[in-house]
Amino acid sequence: MIQQFPSLSVIMPCLNEADNIADAIQETLNTLDQMSIDAEIMVINDGSRDATAEIVKQLQATDERIKLLSHTKPEGVGASFWDGVQNASHDFVTMIPGDNENDPEDVLKYYYLTQDIDIIVPFIMNIEIRSKIRRIISALYRFIINVSFGMNLNYTNGTVIYNRQILLDINLGTTGFLYQAEILIKLIRMGYFYAETPHLLSMRGSGKTKALTFTSLFNVISSYLKLFWAVHISRKAGHTGEPLNEKSISYRRYQDNQ
């Protein structure tokens, strides 16, 4: 019997990825075909100044599953993801960057779980391939997030798969580095079912990470304080008293147990 999965919108942010976007799209399409997932790829052209948009338009003529949204100027990965969420039309959403550094087959390895839960959260098993200082900073970041918001997450910055309906019920306060942690904190604290799945991190081919800069640190601290205020002080987000979306898997499971 062929297993029927929920449909999926793959959000693919890209900024000046003319050399990589075609391969990223094709590899994603190949994986979707192999897994028989009804899907669309929403390319978010985040203000590219190269031929990224033109290449995507050419590919659109060959496959109707490819969609294109363009920003007039770079707005960042978080803003691109949220733009994709607002314009997607399928059941679940995930993000696969247009730099072709993520393996779509690995991202969707546990997609079958979408039949039973609303959120699939990946975590890195081979964290040792990162530098010691990066591991220390990541561990400290994870500790602060978990303790501050009552979480027990191993990782918050991977290619998370979400039930799109539950995303539409929250307001995103930041589009910076903390955006994914904010989404997870709000949804999990509301009571949505999630599962963490193990994945392997590939060694970065070239270039340096932009995560460790004074600007990004300032943005993370600012976003963290805003989220802490919203959750613990003003209590406007992330509480079990907030109603679950009736179209969510979690809502149905709670109803079945009553």
N, C-alpha and C positions, 0 to 999 in steps of 0.2 A: 504494500500500500504506500502511495506517495504521501509524505507528511506535508500538511498545509501550514505554512508559517504566516504570521501577520505580515502585512505589507510594510515596506521600509523606505524612508527617505534618507539618502546619504548626502549629508551636507559637506561640500568640499570647498573650503576657503582657499584662495590663492592670491598671491601678490607677486607679480613679475615671475611667473613660473612657466614661461613659454617653452622651456627645455624639458619640463617634467609633466605638465598637465595632461597631455595626450596619453602618456603611459599610465598615469594615475587613474584616469577615467577608464581606459581599456582594461586594466587589471581588475578594477572594481567591477566592471560589467561582466568580465569572465567569471569572477567569483559568484556574483549574483545568479548567473546562468547555471553554474555548477550546482548551486544550492537550491535552485528553483524558487528564488524569492522574487515576488512581485515588488518592483522597486523603481525609484527614480533617483537620479543624481542631480542635486542642486548645486551647481558651481557658483560660488560667490566670488566674483572678481572684485577684490578689495582695492580698487584704485590702481590697478596695474598700468604701467607706462610702456610695457613691451607688447608683444603680439598675443598675449594670453587670451584675451577676449575673442580675437579673430580665429584662433585655433579652435576654441570651444564652439564657436558658431559653425565652423566647418564640420565638426563632429556631430552637431545637432542635426545636420541634414542626413546623417546616416543612421541615427538612433533617436527615436522620439522620447526615450527615457531621460535624455540629457536636457536639463533646464539651465538657464543662465540669468543671474542677477548681478548687476554691476553697481559699485559705489563710485562716486566721482572722485573720492579721495580715500586713502587708507583709514579705516576705522578700527582695525584690530581683529584678532581671532574671535574674541568674545562677542563683539558686535556682529561679526559675520555669521557666527553660529546662531545667534538669536534671530537675525534676519531670516536665516534659512528655516528656523522653527516656525516663524510667523507665516511663511509662504509655502511651507511643505503641505502635502495633501495626503500622505500615507499614515499608517497606524503608528509606527515607531520611527525614531530618528537617531542617527549617530553622525559623528563627524570623522571624516578621513581627509586630512590635509592634502592639498594639491601638489605637494613637493615630492610625492611618490616615495616617501620614506617609511610609510606604514604598509604592512602586508594586509590587504583586505581579507584574505583567508583567515589570518590570525584574529583580526578584529571581529569577524563574524563566526568564529569557531563555536561559540556557545549561544548562537542566535536561537536555537530551539527552546531556550529558557523563556523566551518571550511569550510562550503559551501559558506560563504559570506565574510570572512576576512582571513588574512594571519597570524595573531598572536593573541593568547588568553593569557592574562596576569592575573594570579590569584592574589587576595589580601586578607589579613586576616581580618575577621570581629571581632573576639574575641581577639584582641590584648592584652586585659587586663589580660589574663592568664600568660603573661610574666612578669618578674620582672620589677620594676619601672626603674631601671638603664638601663636595656635592651631596654625598650620602649623609653627612652630618647635618647639613642645612635642611635636607629633605626630611630627616628624622625629627628635627626640631619643629619644622613647619607642621608635620603630621601630628606631633604630640600636642602642640598648641591648639590646632583645629579640633582634635578629638576631645581634649579636656574642656575647652571653652564651650563646646556645643553638645557634649554628651554623645559623641560619635565613637565608633570603633572601626574606622576605615583604615585599610592598609595603603590606599593610594587614592588621590582625588583628581589627577590631571591626565588620565588616560582617555581612550576612545569609548566613553560611556554610551550605552544604548538605552534610550528612554522611550516610554510610552508617550507619544506626542500630546495626548489629551491632558496629562497631568502637568506638563510644562506650561500649557496655556492658562493654568489656574494660578500661576505665581507671577510676581513682578521681579524682574532682574535689576538689582541695585547697582551692579558693577559689570563692566565688560572687559575689565583687566584680568590679570593673572588669576585672581581669586574667583572668577565667575563660575567655574565648574564646582568648586567647593561650596559656593553659596547655593547653587541649585540642589546639590546633594543634601546639604544640611537642611534646607527648607522642606524638601520632599520626604526625606527619611524621618525627620522629626514629626511630620504630619501623619506618618503611619503607613507609607507606601512600601510594599514588599520589594526587596532587592537581593541580589546575590553577587558575591565577589568571585571573579574567575581569574585563574593564573595565566600569565602571558610572559613571553621572553622579550627583552629589550635588545634591539640591534645596536651595534656600535655606531656612533655618529661618523659618517663618512668624511666630512670636511666642515670647516667653520667652527665657530665657538657658540655655545649657548648664550642667548640673550636674557636668560632668566636671572642671572646674577649681576645686576647693575643697581646703582643707587636709585635710579628712576623707578625701576621695577619694585625695589624694596619699599620705596615711599608709597607707591600705588597699592602694594599689598597691605601695608600697615593701615593706610587710609580706608581701604575696602573692608578690612577686618573690623575696624572700629565701627564702621557704619552697620555692618552685619550684626555685630555684638549688640549694638543699640537696638536694632530692629527686632532681634530675637529675645533679648533679656531685659531691656529697659522699656521700650515702647510696646513690646510684645505684639507687634503687628505681623509677625511671620514665624513659621516653623513651630507650630503648636498642635498637639493632638486634638484639640477642640475644633480645628478647622475641618470642614467637611471634605471627604474624599470625592473625587470625581466619579460619578455614577457609571462612566464608561470605562473605568479602570479595572484591571484584574484584581487589585487589592480590595476594591469595594465589593466586588462579587464574592471574593473569598470570605470577607467579614460577614456578608449577608448569609452565606451558606453555613457559617458556624453559629449563627444565632438560633 
